[in-house]
Structures are given as structure tokens and as C-alpha cells.
Amino acid sequence: MFLDLISTRRSIRKFKPYPVEKEKIEILIEAALRSPSSRGFNPWRFILIQDRAMLEALSRAKPHGAGFLKDAPLGIIVCADASESDVWIEDASIASVFLHLAAHDLGLGSCWIQLRKRDHNPSVSADTYVKELLNIPDNIMVESIIAIGYPEEVKKMHKKESLQFHKVFFNRYGVKD
């Protein structure tokens, strides 16, 4: 079942104009909170956005790769307290993947919007822009936004033959068998 889930999950950037039901949002929250965290520190924080005006503003967090958020019924900002863990980036990334998989399992589509190390404009970073919009404290670092909703587009799964098996080695780098 897990292989089917990860094989058919695709990044979805076009959403139907339907809200995500409260019950499904609760499952998404639980999935995020169950994500593994180094040493059990759980530095992540999640901000759920359903407000259309705020989704529109967040869709302008960076010049490319965020515009589709304005049409998503739900955005989840994944951030973390960097003072709680030196591997907050990894923990927030794992939580983001859990959100993607849970969304797909619920019949929803999702797409990751990378914010860390991205610019809003030449003088303001994307995470600073988001922090100012949402009153996020300085010690909380923004990793990503996950756009979620009912898919308006259907994408075929990647064929097994297209996977990059040439990047897999055994026992030592470069060893194929």
C-alpha cells in the first residue's frame, strides 16, 4: 500500500474551488505531528491558512513557484524553532513529506513551496516576507508552504523505468552490485 501511495503521488498545482473538510484537516494535522523528529525535539510549528486574502498574499512570497497557492483552499506553513534543534531543517522537511503523503491518501493534491533560502525580492527574503505577514517570531524559521486541495489536474505516475537507479550503489560509492 505504501508503494502505491508514493508511486501515484504527484505535485498538484491546480485545485478545485472546494474547501478541505475539517475532518481531513484534523487528519493532516495529526500526520504532521506524528512525523519523526531527531531526538524527539519536535521543533516544528504549523500554521494553517484558509483565508483567501492571506493565501493570495502568501502566493507572492517569491517570484516563481508560489503563484498557484492563491487558488488552493488550504496552505500549511511549515516552520520550526531553530533554537530547539540543530536539525530543524530536516525535521520540518520530514513533516512536509508526511503532509504530502497524508494529503494524497485523503484524495487531496499538494505541492511544496520552498521558502528557505529563496528571495521575495532582491532586498527581502521569502521567509522574512512570510514572517511579517503572519507575525512569526524571529526564532521561528520558515521552511516551506504546502498547498493542499482537491486536484483539478490528473498526472500520471512516473514509470518505474524512469527512476534514476544509476544513482544507487551498494557498500561503496560507485559499486552497482
HELIX and SHEET records of a PDB file:
HELIX    1   1 PHE A    2  THR A    8  1                                   7    
HELIX    2   2 LYS A   22  LEU A   33  1                                  12    
HELIX    3   3 SER A   38  GLY A   40  5                                   3    
HELIX    4   4 ARG A   52  LEU A   58  1                                   7    
HELIX    5   5 GLY A   67  ASP A   71  5                                   5    
HELIX    6   6 TRP A   88  ASP A  105  1                                  18    
HELIX    7   7 ALA A  126  LEU A  134  1                                   9    
HELIX    8   8 LYS A  160  SER A  162  5                                   3    
HELIX    9   9 PHE A  165  LYS A  167  5                                   3    
SHEET    1   A 4 TRP A  44  ILE A  49  0                                        
SHEET    2   A 4 LEU A  74  ASP A  81 -1                                        
SHEET    3   A 4 ILE A 140  GLY A 149 -1                                        
SHEET    4   A 4 GLY A 109  GLN A 114 -1                                        
SHEET    1   B 2 ASP A 119  ASN A 121  0                                        
SHEET    2   B 2 VAL A 124  SER A 125 -1                                        
END                                                                             
